[in-house]
Amino acid sequence: MTNTAFPEPRFVESNGIRMAVYEAGPADGLPVLFSHGFPELAYSWRHQLAALGRAGYCAIAPDQRGYGLTDRPEKLEAYDIAHLTGDLVGLLDAFGIERAVFCGHDWGGAVVWAAAQLHPSRVAGVIGVNTPFLPRAPMPPIALMRAAMGPEHYIVHFQTPGDADVRLARDVRRVFDRIMRKGIKLADLDLSRGIQNLATAVESTEPPLGQPLLDEQALAVFVRAFERTGFTGGINWYRNIDRNWQLTEHAPQRVDAPSLMVCSEDDFALPPSLADGMESFVPRLEKQLIRDCGHWTQQEKPDELNSLILDWLRRTF
């Protein structure tokens, strides 16, 4: 297992906010910028920072807008895709970096693919972990999700102001105990209605599936952070999905940068099938699959993911 010692944060001004950033490796190494998802932190990339730093890369992971020690603006519109991609570009500016490889998981994956569309001159390459590039929907996505999955689908439910925010914050430790789990087989789940209301799942008295993912030390990091911040910042990313759809109307539906797509066999939120056909939009694409792995790939199978990332970086740059 990789060394999980985590660096102290450095604080930088980026795109109008103060961001907490964690670094490993030499400053003159090839920059690799990591973008986390929900409900996570830069700490989710602890294994990757250590491995890439040791390999001579300049590995950088921020707590993103709304999370951890980074600022949490009040306005809902401050969490749209223009701001989220702008934060990462501004972070490169703060470090004096012209171009970097962008690596993202979950929501962070959507951000790095969008960065390649909106800021292609700053993106040397893209690594999608579980999150594929998805072309723009034919209509506002929330309406599509509501029609297909119903009002209790978790993304649709997140559109209700205040509800999930309050319910998840009541017992933060329980949130991570019940959501961040491993050993759940995709084939054993009925996902015909998608993933349902996360607040209801956390409140349920039914025993959760699988086994806990986090040891006590890692769990404590997440619990402390979200007890302090709550979940609204991260949920606000979801509340901008339709706004993002509007903002990207004229964005190219193509990523020309060399790209690696790493799928996880048993990811119930982002199954490998979502990456089918990506080659039509990302022509310089390589795909890899990690077996017996669920949604939280960089924490569940860090050695396997690190090996794939390092091998691709060495062959590509």
Sequence and secondary structure as in RCSB ss.txt:
>XXXX:A:sequence
MTNTAFPEPRFVESNGIRMAVYEAGPADGLPVLFSHGFPELAYSWRHQLAALGRAGYCAIAPDQRGYGLTDRPEK
LEAYDIAHLTGDLVGLLDAFGIERAVFCGHDWGGAVVWAAAQLHPSRVAGVIGVNTPFLPRAPMPPIALMRAAMG
PEHYIVHFQTPGDADVRLARDVRRVFDRIMRKGIKLADLDLSRGIQNLATAVESTEPPLGQPLLDEQALAVFVRA
FERTGFTGGINWYRNIDRNWQLTEHAPQRVDAPSLMVCSEDDFALPPSLADGMESFVPRLEKQLIRDCGHWTQQE
KPDELNSLILDWLRRTF
>XXXX:A:secstr
         EEEEETTEEEEEEEES TTS EEEEE  TT  GGGGHHHHHHHHHTT EEEEE  TTSTTS   S 
GGGGSHHHHHHHHHHHHHHHT S EEEEEETHHHHHHHHHHHH GGGEEEEEEES       SS HHHHHHHHH 
TTBHHHHTTSTTHHHHHHHTTHHHHHHHHSEE   GGG   TT SB HHHHHH  S  SSEE S HHHHHHHHHH
HHHH SHHHHHHHTTHHHHHHHTTTS S   S EEEEEETT SSS GGGGTTGGGT SSEEEEEETT  S HHHH
SHHHHHHHHHHHHHHH 
